[in-house]
Amino acid sequence: MNSDVIGHGTGENSFTAVEQLSYEQARNELAEIVRILELGQMNLDESLAYWERGEALAKRCEEHLAGAAHRVEQALAQGTEKSAAEHTADDGEDAF
């Protein structure tokens, strides 16, 4: 999104589907929407459409962040399991 969007309406076809956006794309578009809304140059209907889009973008960002957190947790858990298995194997070698 860019400042050219102001005054051109906010129909369904004006935006890329939120589900298709990467985290960075959603975050950048959300920041741009906040900037546009803060200008206060749109009518109520346009403002509401942008606000709704912003809410959807914020939710998408949260989904991306939750997914990233889950991946980190999984990686840490796998690392802990691997470390524990290696430690157990090392203990077994010392017994002989």
Backbone bond lengths (Angstrom), bond angles and torsions (degrees), N, CA, C in turn:
res aa  C-N    CA-C-N  psi(-1)  N-CA   C-N-CA  omega(-1)  CA-C   N-CA-C  phi
1 M - - - 1.436 - - 1.510 109.34 -
2 N 1.316 114.87 148.23 1.450 118.63 174.79 1.511 109.85 -144.13
3 S 1.323 116.34 -179.33 1.459 120.04 -175.39 1.518 112.48 -66.32
4 D 1.322 118.80 -15.19 1.463 121.35 176.89 1.521 111.82 -66.28
5 V 1.320 117.35 -17.87 1.457 121.93 -177.78 1.524 110.86 -69.36
6 I 1.321 117.98 -30.20 1.461 121.16 -177.79 1.519 109.48 -58.44
7 G 1.335 115.02 128.65 1.451 120.72 177.51 1.513 114.26 85.23
8 H 1.313 118.39 -2.84 1.457 121.54 -179.61 1.517 112.16 -102.61
9 G 1.306 117.51 9.55 1.460 120.56 178.51 1.508 111.45 83.04
10 T 1.320 114.38 170.60 1.463 119.68 -177.72 1.516 110.38 -135.71
11 G 1.311 117.38 42.17 1.460 120.84 -179.38 1.511 111.72 -60.74
12 E 1.319 115.65 163.12 1.465 121.93 -178.98 1.529 111.73 -51.58
13 N 1.326 117.55 -38.15 1.456 121.61 -175.65 1.520 113.15 -79.84
14 S 1.319 117.93 -5.29 1.458 121.40 -178.45 1.519 112.32 -76.87
15 F 1.312 118.21 -19.08 1.458 122.32 -173.79 1.522 111.18 -118.55
16 T 1.325 115.82 148.56 1.458 121.53 169.78 1.523 107.86 -70.54
17 A 1.320 116.98 143.19 1.463 120.80 178.88 1.527 109.33 -56.99
18 V 1.316 116.13 132.02 1.465 121.91 -177.42 1.525 110.84 -56.69
19 E 1.318 117.05 -37.96 1.468 121.43 -177.48 1.524 112.31 -62.62
20 Q 1.318 117.58 -20.98 1.461 121.60 -177.79 1.528 112.94 -89.97
21 L 1.313 117.48 -6.36 1.460 121.04 -174.32 1.522 112.21 -86.97
22 S 1.323 115.28 139.71 1.459 120.21 171.42 1.526 108.09 -72.94
23 Y 1.316 115.94 170.66 1.461 119.36 177.78 1.528 110.51 -58.26
24 E 1.318 116.23 -47.46 1.461 120.37 -176.79 1.523 111.43 -63.30
25 Q 1.333 116.85 -41.45 1.464 120.07 178.55 1.524 110.93 -63.09
26 A 1.331 116.50 -45.65 1.469 120.59 -179.65 1.524 110.67 -63.98
27 R 1.321 117.04 -43.43 1.464 121.19 179.63 1.526 111.54 -62.75
28 N 1.321 116.29 -45.07 1.463 120.27 -179.61 1.524 111.41 -65.20
29 E 1.326 116.92 -42.28 1.460 119.75 178.45 1.521 110.41 -65.77
30 L 1.322 117.49 -39.06 1.462 120.96 177.65 1.527 110.57 -61.39
31 A 1.315 117.06 -44.26 1.470 120.41 178.46 1.526 110.58 -61.58
32 E 1.314 116.80 -39.36 1.463 120.86 178.89 1.528 110.93 -67.04
33 I 1.319 117.16 -39.85 1.468 120.53 177.93 1.523 110.42 -63.32
34 V 1.319 116.92 -42.66 1.468 120.10 177.73 1.527 109.52 -59.72
35 R 1.329 116.69 -44.64 1.460 120.73 179.03 1.528 110.74 -59.82
36 I 1.323 116.78 -45.51 1.468 121.52 -179.36 1.520 110.63 -63.53
37 L 1.331 116.48 -45.25 1.467 119.56 -179.69 1.523 111.45 -63.43
38 E 1.325 116.62 -37.15 1.465 119.99 -179.83 1.523 112.48 -66.04
39 L 1.326 117.32 -22.68 1.465 120.35 176.91 1.526 111.20 -67.71
40 G 1.330 116.20 -29.70 1.457 120.92 177.20 1.518 114.55 65.76
41 Q 1.320 117.42 31.10 1.459 120.95 -176.00 1.525 113.94 -101.43
42 M 1.319 118.64 6.21 1.461 121.31 -177.69 1.519 110.29 -107.22
43 N 1.333 114.38 160.37 1.460 118.32 174.79 1.526 108.95 -76.44
44 L 1.308 116.79 174.56 1.460 121.82 -175.22 1.523 112.39 -59.87
45 D 1.324 117.66 -45.65 1.466 120.28 -178.20 1.526 111.87 -62.34
46 E 1.325 116.67 -43.40 1.463 120.12 177.93 1.526 110.56 -64.89
47 S 1.310 116.48 -42.70 1.465 120.45 179.11 1.519 111.12 -60.55
48 L 1.324 116.93 -43.19 1.467 120.48 178.85 1.521 111.35 -64.31
49 A 1.323 116.94 -40.49 1.462 120.02 178.95 1.529 110.53 -62.72
50 Y 1.320 116.88 -42.66 1.463 120.13 177.69 1.527 111.03 -67.10
51 W 1.325 117.31 -39.35 1.465 120.27 178.49 1.528 110.00 -62.39
52 E 1.340 116.96 -44.23 1.467 120.57 178.76 1.524 110.89 -61.81
53 R 1.311 116.47 -41.58 1.463 120.59 177.16 1.529 109.75 -62.58
54 G 1.312 116.57 -42.32 1.458 120.62 178.07 1.518 112.28 -60.68
55 E 1.326 116.68 -41.05 1.467 120.42 177.36 1.528 110.52 -62.42
56 A 1.330 116.82 -42.98 1.465 120.71 178.86 1.528 110.73 -64.47
57 L 1.321 116.74 -39.23 1.464 120.53 178.52 1.525 111.27 -66.57
58 A 1.323 116.94 -40.81 1.466 120.68 178.29 1.526 110.12 -61.92
59 K 1.326 116.30 -41.87 1.467 120.42 178.41 1.528 110.23 -63.22
60 R 1.328 116.91 -41.27 1.463 121.12 179.18 1.530 110.53 -63.39
61 C 1.320 116.80 -41.81 1.466 120.22 177.04 1.526 110.57 -60.75
62 E 1.332 116.36 -43.00 1.466 120.57 178.20 1.522 110.82 -61.75
63 E 1.336 117.31 -39.28 1.465 120.79 177.92 1.528 110.68 -62.94
64 H 1.330 116.33 -45.14 1.471 120.04 177.97 1.528 110.71 -60.57
65 L 1.328 117.14 -44.82 1.464 120.64 -178.89 1.523 111.55 -66.25
66 A 1.326 117.28 -38.68 1.466 120.71 177.51 1.527 109.98 -64.36
67 G 1.325 116.53 -40.91 1.461 120.47 177.44 1.519 111.83 -63.92
68 A 1.317 116.38 -41.23 1.463 120.37 178.32 1.525 110.62 -65.09
69 A 1.325 116.88 -42.38 1.468 120.75 178.68 1.525 110.39 -62.14
70 H 1.321 116.67 -40.00 1.467 120.93 179.25 1.532 110.17 -63.78
71 R 1.329 116.41 -42.67 1.461 119.98 179.12 1.525 111.24 -62.96
72 V 1.328 117.11 -40.82 1.465 121.07 178.57 1.528 109.75 -64.00
73 E 1.331 116.38 -44.79 1.466 120.23 178.84 1.519 111.13 -60.31
74 Q 1.338 116.73 -42.17 1.465 120.08 178.48 1.526 110.96 -63.46
75 A 1.327 116.37 -43.62 1.461 120.22 -179.76 1.523 110.78 -63.64
76 L 1.322 116.59 -41.81 1.462 120.06 178.30 1.521 111.07 -65.12
77 A 1.329 116.68 -40.46 1.466 120.51 179.29 1.524 110.27 -64.70
78 Q 1.325 117.23 -42.10 1.462 120.43 178.60 1.521 110.74 -65.40
79 G 1.326 115.96 -39.21 1.463 119.77 177.59 1.511 111.66 -64.35
80 T 1.327 117.21 -39.32 1.461 122.08 178.32 1.522 110.47 -66.52
81 E 1.337 116.69 -42.85 1.467 120.60 179.00 1.524 110.57 -64.02
82 K 1.339 116.08 -42.81 1.459 120.38 179.82 1.523 110.16 -64.55
83 S 1.320 116.47 -42.83 1.455 120.94 179.26 1.524 110.81 -63.57
84 A 1.325 116.94 -41.39 1.465 121.12 179.05 1.522 110.39 -65.24
85 A 1.330 116.98 -40.19 1.463 120.71 179.31 1.525 110.36 -65.99
86 E 1.321 116.92 -41.20 1.463 120.30 178.35 1.521 110.53 -65.69
87 H 1.326 116.55 -39.90 1.457 120.95 179.04 1.525 110.11 -63.81
88 T 1.328 117.24 -41.73 1.466 121.83 178.74 1.522 109.89 -64.34
89 A 1.325 117.12 -41.86 1.464 120.82 179.07 1.526 110.25 -64.68
90 D 1.320 117.24 -40.19 1.463 120.82 178.33 1.522 110.88 -64.18
91 D 1.329 117.42 -39.67 1.463 121.29 178.63 1.517 110.62 -63.72
92 G 1.312 116.90 -38.06 1.461 121.36 179.75 1.511 111.83 -66.23
93 E 1.313 117.92 -34.83 1.456 121.73 179.72 1.520 111.02 -68.58
94 D 1.325 117.02 -34.70 1.455 120.49 -179.17 1.526 111.63 -69.18
95 A 1.335 117.45 -22.30 1.458 121.18 -175.66 1.513 112.12 -73.78
96 F 1.320 118.12 -18.60 1.457 119.51 -175.99 1.459 110.89 -93.14
